[in-house]
Structures are given as structure tokens and as C-alpha cells.
């Protein structure tokens, strides 16, 4: 069974993003967590806030669109 946080890690890898590249995209979009915290979220060691989850999802979704795909990770906050 896939947990919500597993989805972030799975799609991060599918998008071909290293954790450093994901962190940079996340930071550029307004994320404020350190790189080690982002990795802890992806490994399920910490649970991100709704805001951080959605910023991570946005960063990954944008990369997937750049690669010709679609937004596949749902956001926790609508609008």
C-alpha cells in the first residue's frame, strides 16, 4: 500500500529530480525547510505541513509537465 508521502518520493524519482534539485525548486516556490527536512519528508521520517506538502507536490508536478506529462500529485489544499 502506498502512503501519501511515498507518492512524493516515487514521483520525485519519476521526474528525474535529485533531492538537491527538488529542494531548490521547492525553495524557489517559497518552501522554507532545509534540505535534510525535505529528505526526511520523502523518506517518511517526518510529516510535512499541508503547505510544505503542496509546495513539494507543485515542484514535482511542474517538472513532470516540463517532461511532457501531467500534474499527477494531488494537492491537499484546494484553490
N, CA, C and O atoms as a printed pandas DataFrame, in Angstrom:
     atom_number atom_name residue_name chain_id  residue_number  x_coord  y_coord  z_coord
0              1         N          UNK        A               1    0.844   -1.185    0.000
1              2        CA          UNK        A               1    0.000    0.000    0.000
2              3         C          UNK        A               1    0.887    1.246    0.000
3              4         O          UNK        A               1    1.834    1.345    0.781
4              5         N          UNK        A               2    0.574    2.186   -0.876
5              6        CA          UNK        A               2    1.363    3.409   -0.980
6              7         C          UNK        A               2    0.801    4.463   -0.038
7              8         O          UNK        A               2   -0.394    4.761   -0.056
8              9         N          UNK        A               3    1.675    5.017    0.780
9             10        CA          UNK        A               3    1.283    6.109    1.676
10            11         C          UNK        A               3    1.408    7.417    0.922
11            12         O          UNK        A               3    2.159    7.496   -0.050
12            13         N          UNK        A               4    0.678    8.462    1.353
13            14        CA          UNK        A               4    0.752    9.753    0.650
14            15         C          UNK        A               4    2.168   10.280    0.479
15            16         O          UNK        A               4    2.489   10.851   -0.563
16            17         N          UNK        A               5    3.020   10.100    1.482
17            18        CA          UNK        A               5    4.384   10.611    1.371
18            19         C          UNK        A               5    5.203    9.779    0.397
19            20         O          UNK        A               5    6.114   10.298   -0.247
20            21         N          UNK        A               6    4.885    8.482    0.283
21            22        CA          UNK        A               6    5.581    7.647   -0.691
22            23         C          UNK        A               6    5.361    8.176   -2.100
23            24         O          UNK        A               6    6.254    8.098   -2.944
24            25         N          UNK        A               7    4.178    8.711   -2.352
25            26        CA          UNK        A               7    3.846    9.254   -3.678
26            27         C          UNK        A               7    4.815   10.366   -4.037
27            28         O          UNK        A               7    5.262   10.452   -5.181
28            29         N          UNK        A               8    5.144   11.216   -3.077
29            30        CA          UNK        A               8    6.083   12.305   -3.353
30            31         C          UNK        A               8    7.437   11.750   -3.770
31            32         O          UNK        A               8    8.033   12.225   -4.737
32            33         N          UNK        A               9    7.922   10.754   -3.052
33            34        CA          UNK        A               9    9.236   10.187   -3.371
34            35         C          UNK        A               9    9.199    9.451   -4.711
35            36         O          UNK        A               9   10.121    9.583   -5.516
36            37         N          UNK        A              10    8.148    8.686   -4.952
37            38        CA          UNK        A              10    8.023    7.935   -6.209
38            39         C          UNK        A              10    8.031    8.897   -7.397
39            40         O          UNK        A              10    8.765    8.682   -8.361
40            41         N          UNK        A              11    7.222    9.950   -7.335
41            42        CA          UNK        A              11    7.155   10.876   -8.461
42            43         C          UNK        A              11    8.384   11.763   -8.555
43            44         O          UNK        A              11    8.730   12.221   -9.644
44            45         N          UNK        A              12    9.044   12.013   -7.445
45            46        CA          UNK        A              12   10.322   12.748   -7.492
46            47         C          UNK        A              12   11.315   11.964   -8.342
47            48         O          UNK        A              12   12.002   12.532   -9.190
48            49         N          UNK        A              13   11.384   10.658   -8.109
49            50        CA          UNK        A              13   12.287    9.813   -8.891
50            51         C          UNK        A              13   11.830    9.724  -10.340
51            52         O          UNK        A              13   12.654    9.745  -11.255
52            53         N          UNK        A              14   10.504    9.622  -10.556
53            54        CA          UNK        A              14    9.987    9.548  -11.925
54            55         C          UNK        A              14   10.316   10.826  -12.699
55            56         O          UNK        A              14   10.567   10.784  -13.903
56            57         N          UNK        A              15   10.312   11.955  -11.999
57            58        CA          UNK        A              15   10.625   13.233  -12.634
58            59         C          UNK        A              15   12.130   13.403  -12.857
59            60         O          UNK        A              15   12.562   14.371  -13.483
60            61         N          UNK        A              16   12.914   12.472  -12.350
61            62        CA          UNK        A              16   14.359   12.546  -12.536
62            63         C          UNK        A              16   15.024   13.618  -11.702
63            64         O          UNK        A              16   16.094   14.114  -12.057
64            65         N          UNK        A              17   14.391   13.981  -10.587
65            66        CA          UNK        A              17   14.945   15.028   -9.732
66            67         C          UNK        A              17   15.765   14.421   -8.601
67            68         O          UNK        A              17   15.322   13.495   -7.923
68            69         N          UNK        A              18   16.953   14.950   -8.412
69            70        CA          UNK        A              18   17.704   14.589   -7.205
70            71         C          UNK        A              18   17.046   15.334   -6.047
71            72         O          UNK        A              18   16.263   16.260   -6.260
72            73         N          UNK        A              19   17.365   14.929   -4.837
73            74        CA          UNK        A              19   16.798   15.641   -3.693
74            75         C          UNK        A              19   17.266   17.099   -3.676
75            76         O          UNK        A              19   16.511   17.991   -3.288
76            77         N          UNK        A              20   18.498   17.336   -4.091
77            78        CA          UNK        A              20   19.004   18.710   -4.155
78            79         C          UNK        A              20   18.249   19.554   -5.168
79            80         O          UNK        A              20   17.914   20.708   -4.902
80            81         N          UNK        A              21   17.982   18.967   -6.338
81            82        CA          UNK        A              21   17.220   19.692   -7.366
82            83         C          UNK        A              21   15.793   19.953   -6.906
83            84         O          UNK        A              21   15.248   21.033   -7.136
84            85         N          UNK        A              22   15.188   18.957   -6.253
85            86        CA          UNK        A              22   13.831   19.152   -5.736
86            87         C          UNK        A              22   13.836   20.245   -4.674
87            88         O          UNK        A              22   12.954   21.103   -4.667
88            89         N          UNK        A              23   14.826   20.223   -3.771
89            90        CA          UNK        A              23   14.879   21.238   -2.729
90            91         C          UNK        A              23   14.992   22.635   -3.348
91            92         O          UNK        A              23   14.321   23.564   -2.898
92            93         N          UNK        A              24   15.827   22.789   -4.367
93            94        CA          UNK        A              24   15.991   24.098   -4.997
94            95         C          UNK        A              24   14.670   24.569   -5.598
95            96         O          UNK        A              24   14.305   25.733   -5.430
96            97         N          UNK        A              25   13.955   23.705   -6.285
97            98        CA          UNK        A              25   12.647   24.058   -6.864
98            99         C          UNK        A              25   11.659   24.405   -5.749
99           100         O          UNK        A              25   10.923   25.387   -5.843
100          101         N          UNK        A              26   11.652   23.596   -4.705
101          102        CA          UNK        A              26   10.789   23.820   -3.541
102          103         C          UNK        A              26   11.081   25.187   -2.919
103          104         O          UNK        A              26   10.163   25.955   -2.630
104          105         N          UNK        A              27   12.356   25.481   -2.717
105          106        CA          UNK        A              27   12.766   26.754   -2.128
106          107         C          UNK        A              27   12.358   27.929   -3.019
107          108         O          UNK        A              27   11.883   28.948   -2.517
108          109         N          UNK        A              28   12.539   27.795   -4.330
109          110        CA          UNK        A              28   12.162   28.856   -5.273
110          111         C          UNK        A              28   10.662   29.132   -5.248
111          112         O          UNK        A              28   10.230   30.241   -5.561
112          113         N          UNK        A              29    9.868   28.130   -4.877
113          114        CA          UNK        A              29    8.416   28.289   -4.815
114          115         C          UNK        A              29    7.937   28.786   -3.446
115          116         O          UNK        A              29    6.738   28.961   -3.232
116          117         N          UNK        A              30    8.871   29.011   -2.529
117          118        CA          UNK        A              30    8.500   29.559   -1.227
118          119         C          UNK        A              30    8.648   28.608   -0.057
119          120         O          UNK        A              30    8.310   28.962    1.072
120          121         N          UNK        A              31    9.147   27.404   -0.306
121          122        CA          UNK        A              31    9.367   26.457    0.790
122          123         C          UNK        A              31   10.502   26.930    1.670
123          124         O          UNK        A              31   11.480   27.497    1.185
124          125         N          UNK        A              32   10.371   26.698    2.959
125          126        CA          UNK        A              32   11.372   27.217    3.896
126          127         C          UNK        A              32   12.107   26.141    4.686
127          128         O          UNK        A              32   12.933   26.474    5.536
128          129         N          UNK        A              33   11.835   24.872    4.437
129          130        CA          UNK        A              33   12.524   23.797    5.157
130          131         C          UNK        A              33   13.912   23.573    4.584
131          132         O          UNK        A              33   14.174   23.846    3.413
132          133         N          UNK        A              34   14.784   23.074    5.427
133          134        CA          UNK        A              34   16.143   22.746    4.997
134          135         C          UNK        A              34   16.116   21.468    4.155
135          136         O          UNK        A              34   15.147   20.709    4.182
136          137         N          UNK        A              35   17.188   21.254    3.418
137          138        CA          UNK        A              35   17.291   20.087    2.561
138          139         C          UNK        A              35   17.125   18.773    3.308
139          140         O          UNK        A              35   16.471   17.857    2.810
140          141         N          UNK        A              36   17.715   18.670    4.508
141          142        CA          UNK        A              36   17.600   17.427    5.264
142          143         C          UNK        A              36   16.162   17.183    5.715
143          144         O          UNK        A              36   15.739   16.034    5.836
144          145         N          UNK        A              37   15.400   18.266    5.968
145          146        CA          UNK        A              37   13.987   18.107    6.339
146          147         C          UNK        A              37   13.179   17.598    5.145
147          148         O          UNK        A              37   12.312   16.738    5.296
148          149         N          UNK        A              38   13.468   18.133    3.965
149          150        CA          UNK        A              38   12.777   17.682    2.758
150          151         C          UNK        A              38   13.028   16.191    2.539
151          152         O          UNK        A              38   12.101   15.444    2.229
152          153         N          UNK        A              39   14.265   15.762    2.698
153          154        CA          UNK        A              39   14.568   14.334    2.554
154          155         C          UNK        A              39   13.843   13.516    3.616
155          156         O          UNK        A              39   13.371   12.416    3.328
156          157         N          UNK        A              40   13.747   14.030    4.826
157          158        CA          UNK        A              40   13.019   13.321    5.888
158          159         C          UNK        A              40   11.540   13.168    5.520
159          160         O          UNK        A              40   10.931   12.140    5.814
160          161         N          UNK        A              41   10.965   14.187    4.879
161          162        CA          UNK        A              41    9.575   14.082    4.417
162          163         C          UNK        A              41    9.449   12.955    3.392
163          164         O          UNK        A              41    8.541   12.128    3.471
164          165         N          UNK        A              42   10.369   12.935    2.436
165          166        CA          UNK        A              42   10.293   11.961    1.354
166          167         C          UNK        A              42   10.528   10.536    1.841
167          168         O          UNK        A              42   10.016    9.582    1.253
168          169         N          UNK        A              43   11.293   10.393    2.902
169          170        CA          UNK        A              43   11.564    9.067    3.458
170          171         C          UNK        A              43   10.551    8.668    4.529
171          172         O          UNK        A              43   10.650    7.584    5.104
172          173         N          UNK        A              44    9.574    9.541    4.798
173          174        CA          UNK        A              44    8.547    9.226    5.783
174          175         C          UNK        A              44    9.000    9.340    7.225
175          176         O          UNK        A              44    8.338    8.823    8.125
176          177         N          UNK        A              45   10.128   10.016    7.459
177          178        CA          UNK        A              45   10.636   10.184    8.811
178          179         C          UNK        A              45    9.986   11.359    9.530
179          180         O          UNK        A              45    9.939   11.397   10.760
180          181         N          UNK        A              46    9.488   12.313    8.757
181          182        CA          UNK        A              46    8.746   13.462    9.279
182          183         C          UNK        A              46    7.564   13.688    8.364
183          184         O          UNK        A              46    7.594   13.330    7.186
184          185         N          UNK        A              47    6.523   14.284    8.915
185          186        CA          UNK        A              47    5.340   14.608    8.123
186          187         C          UNK        A              47    5.361   16.106    7.827
187          188         O          UNK        A              47    5.407   16.917    8.752
188          189         N          UNK        A              48    5.328   16.481    6.545
189          190        CA          UNK        A              48    5.347   17.912    6.213
190          191         C          UNK        A              48    4.007   18.558    6.561
191          192         O          UNK        A              48    2.977   17.889    6.644
192          193         N          UNK        A              49    4.049   19.852    6.758
193          194        CA          UNK        A              49    2.789   20.588    6.914
194          195         C          UNK        A              49    2.031   20.500    5.589
195          196         O          UNK        A              49    2.600   20.124    4.565
196          197         N          UNK        A              50    0.770   20.841    5.616
197          198        CA          UNK        A              50   -0.023   20.847    4.382
198          199         C          UNK        A              50    0.629   21.782    3.366
199          200         O          UNK        A              50    0.723   21.452    2.184
200          201         N          UNK        A              51    1.078   22.950    3.829
201          202        CA          UNK        A              51    1.736   23.919    2.952
202          203         C          UNK        A              51    2.976   23.300    2.296
203          204         O          UNK        A              51    3.146   23.373    1.079
204          205         N          UNK        A              52    3.831   22.693    3.111
205          206        CA          UNK        A              52    5.058   22.112    2.565
206          207         C          UNK        A              52    4.752   20.956    1.614
207          208         O          UNK        A              52    5.391   20.831    0.569
208          209         N          UNK        A              53    3.792   20.122    1.961
209          210        CA          UNK        A              53    3.397   19.031    1.061
210          211         C          UNK        A              53    3.000   19.593   -0.299
211          212         O          UNK        A              53    3.440   19.095   -1.335
212          213         N          UNK        A              54    2.171   20.627   -0.291
213          214        CA          UNK        A              54    1.681   21.181   -1.550
214          215         C          UNK        A              54    2.781   21.873   -2.355
215          216         O          UNK        A              54    2.749   21.842   -3.585
216          217         N          UNK        A              55    3.739   22.490   -1.692
217          218        CA          UNK        A              55    4.858   23.108   -2.406
218          219         C          UNK        A              55    5.754   22.027   -3.014
219          220         O          UNK        A              55    6.226   22.176   -4.140
220          221         N          UNK        A              56    5.987   20.946   -2.277
221          222        CA          UNK        A              56    6.765   19.826   -2.823
222          223         C          UNK        A              56    6.033   19.234   -4.019
223          224         O          UNK        A              56    6.634   18.981   -5.063
224          225         N          UNK        A              57    4.730   19.013   -3.859
225          226        CA          UNK        A              57    3.929   18.458   -4.955
226          227         C          UNK        A              57    3.960   19.380   -6.172
227          228         O          UNK        A              57    4.076   18.907   -7.303
228          229         N          UNK        A              58    3.860   20.676   -5.953
229          230        CA          UNK        A              58    3.898   21.637   -7.050
230          231         C          UNK        A              58    5.241   21.567   -7.782
231          232         O          UNK        A              58    5.280   21.565   -9.013
232          233         N          UNK        A              59    6.331   21.510   -7.033
233          234        CA          UNK        A              59    7.661   21.438   -7.644
234          235         C          UNK        A              59    7.797   20.185   -8.512
235          236         O          UNK        A              59    8.332   20.242   -9.620
236          237         N          UNK        A              60    7.313   19.064   -8.002
237          238        CA          UNK        A              60    7.400   17.813   -8.769
238          239         C          UNK        A              60    6.455   17.861   -9.966
239          240         O          UNK        A              60    6.835   17.488  -11.076
240          241         N          UNK        A              61    5.227   18.320   -9.742
241          242        CA          UNK        A              61    4.261   18.401  -10.844
242          243         C          UNK        A              61    4.761   19.299  -11.967
243          244         O          UNK        A              61    4.597   18.970  -13.142
244          245         N          UNK        A              62    5.367   20.427  -11.620
245          246        CA          UNK        A              62    5.903   21.318  -12.653
246          247         C          UNK        A              62    6.979   20.616  -13.478
247          248         O          UNK        A              62    7.035   20.779  -14.697
248          249         N          UNK        A              63    7.825   19.841  -12.820
249          250        CA          UNK        A              63    8.864   19.108  -13.542
250          251         C          UNK        A              63    8.249   18.056  -14.460
251          252         O          UNK        A              63    8.701   17.881  -15.591
252          253         N          UNK        A              64    7.232   17.362  -13.985
253          254        CA          UNK        A              64    6.567   16.362  -14.816
254          255         C          UNK        A              64    5.939   17.003  -16.049
255          256         O          UNK        A              64    5.959   16.412  -17.129
256          257         N          UNK        A              65    5.382   18.205  -15.900
257          258        CA          UNK        A              65    4.814   18.922  -17.050
258          259         C          UNK        A              65    5.931   19.314  -18.017
259          260         O          UNK        A              65    5.765   19.204  -19.232
260          261         N          UNK        A              66    7.070   19.769  -17.485
261          262        CA          UNK        A              66    8.212   20.103  -18.342
262          263         C          UNK        A              66    8.635   18.904  -19.193
263          264         O          UNK        A              66    9.110   19.062  -20.317
264          265         N          UNK        A              67    8.455   17.714  -18.640
265          266        CA          UNK        A              67    8.827   16.486  -19.341
266          267         C          UNK        A              67    7.726   15.981  -20.276
267          268         O          UNK        A              67    7.862   14.923  -20.890
268          269         N          UNK        A              68    6.634   16.748  -20.380
269          270        CA          UNK        A              68    5.547   16.373  -21.276
270          271         C          UNK        A              68    4.436   15.589  -20.617
271          272         O          UNK        A              68    3.546   15.081  -21.299
272          273         N          UNK        A              69    4.472   15.484  -19.306
273          274        CA          UNK        A              69    3.442   14.748  -18.573
274          275         C          UNK        A              69    2.365   15.661  -18.033
275          276         O          UNK        A              69    2.123   16.750  -18.554
276          277         N          UNK        A              70    1.733   15.199  -16.989
277          278        CA          UNK        A              70    0.632   15.932  -16.357
278          279         C          UNK        A              70    0.883   16.047  -14.861
279          280         O          UNK        A              70    1.737   15.366  -14.295
280          281         N          UNK        A              71    0.108   16.935  -14.239
281          282        CA          UNK        A              71    0.112   17.031  -12.776
282          283         C          UNK        A              71   -0.486   15.741  -12.244
283          284         O          UNK        A              71   -1.660   15.466  -12.491
284          285         N          UNK        A              72    0.274   14.957  -11.534
285          286        CA          UNK        A              72   -0.219   13.674  -11.046
286          287         C          UNK        A              72   -0.358   13.621   -9.530
287          288         O          UNK        A              72   -1.057   12.758   -8.998
288          289         N          UNK        A              73    0.297   14.528   -8.841
289          290        CA          UNK        A              73    0.222   14.512   -7.381
290          291         C          UNK        A              73   -0.889   15.458   -6.947
291          292         O          UNK        A              73   -0.852   16.644   -7.274
292          293         N          UNK        A              74   -1.875   14.952   -6.218
293          294        CA          UNK        A              74   -2.953   15.829   -5.753
294          295         C          UNK        A              74   -2.447   16.766   -4.653
295          296         O          UNK        A              74   -1.552   16.427   -3.880
296          297         N          UNK        A              75   -3.045   17.937   -4.613
297          298        CA          UNK        A              75   -2.738   18.911   -3.579
298          299         C          UNK        A              75   -3.696   18.704   -2.413
299          300         O          UNK        A              75   -4.819   18.234   -2.599
300          301         N          UNK        A              76   -3.250   19.055   -1.216
301          302        CA          UNK        A              76   -4.088   18.894   -0.025
302          303         C          UNK        A              76   -5.027   20.067    0.178
303          304         O          UNK        A              76   -6.081   19.923    0.799
304          305         N          UNK        A              77   -4.649   21.238   -0.346
305          306        CA          UNK        A              77   -5.479   22.437   -0.225
306          307         C          UNK        A              77   -6.017   22.791   -1.597
307          308         O          UNK        A              77   -5.248   22.882   -2.554
308          309         N          UNK        A              78   -7.321   22.992   -1.713
309          310        CA          UNK        A              78   -7.921   23.399   -2.976
310          311         C          UNK        A              78   -7.791   24.896   -3.156
311          312         O          UNK        A              78   -7.898   25.671   -2.206
312          313         N          UNK        A              79   -7.552   25.292   -4.433
313          314        CA          UNK        A              79   -7.551   26.693   -4.799
314          315         C          UNK        A              79   -6.347   27.379   -4.399
315          316         O          UNK        A              79   -6.209   28.577   -4.646
